[in-house]
Each structure stands twice: as C-alpha cells, then as structure tokens.
Amino acid sequence: MDMELDLDESSLAIGRIERALSRIETALTERANRPAAKVPPSDSGDQSALKAEVAAVIGELDRLISEAKNG
C-alpha cells in the first residue's frame, strides 16, 4: 500500500509539472506573438510569473528525484 501512495504522489507531481510547463509554453508563445511595439521594454510581471513557474517545476523535479533516491 505504501508503494501505491508513492506512485500517487509521483503522479500528482508529474501532473503539476505538466501544467506548469504548459503555462510557461503558453506565456512564451504569447510573448513571441505580440507585435514588437506592444511589448514593453521590461515586463517584470510576466518575467516574475515565468520565473515562479520555472522554480515550481524545478522544485517538483527535485522532490521526485529525492524520492526516487530514497525510495
């Protein structure tokens, strides 16, 4: 039963990673498709959001790697 819980947790983590990567991809695609005149020189809000998504993905991957090493 313990193994099932680990697999469930891993599946949930993978789902979170997939959703975060999808949001990153969408944001980057939208940024690339904006006309140059409409892109502000420093869009720190978008950059902060992307950095947060990337940090979330890295955190989930670190957790999965740690679980794999320990379990």
N, C-alpha and C positions, 0 to 999 in steps of 0.2 A: 504494500500500500504506500509506503514511503516513496518508492520509486515513481509511482503514479503522481504523487504530489509534486515531485521534482520535475516530471515531464510537463505537468500542467503549468507550473510556474515558468518553465522554459518556453512553453508555447505562448503564454501571455507576454513574456518579454519579447519574443520574436514578433508578435503582433504589434507591440508598442514601437519596436524598431521599424517595422514596415510602414506604419502610419507616419512616424516622424520623417522617414526618408521620403515618403510621398509628399508630405507638406514641404520639405526642403526642395524637392524637384519642382513642385508647383510654383513656389516662390521664385526660384531661379528662372523658370520658364517665363513667368510673368515679367520679371525684371528684364530679361533678354528681349521680350517682345514689345516693351514700352518704347515709344518714339524717343529719340535722344533728347529732344527739347523738354520732354516731360519728366525726365529723370533728374532729380535733384543732385547736386554735386556730392552731398553727404547725406544719405538717407539712413541715419543711425538707428531709427526704429526698426527698419527692415533688417539691418545688419545684426542688431541685438537679438531679434527674433530668430534669425537663422543661426546665430551662434548658440542660442539656447537650445535649439533643436539638435544641432550637432553635438553639443555637450550631453544632451539626453541620450542620443544614440550611443555615444562613447560610454556613458555610464552603464547602459543596459548591456552593451557588449562586454565591458569589464566584469560585470556581475555574472554573466553567463560563463565567461572564461574561468572565473574564480570558482564557480560551482562545478564546472567540468573538472578542474584540477583537484578539487576537494571531494568530489563525489563520484 
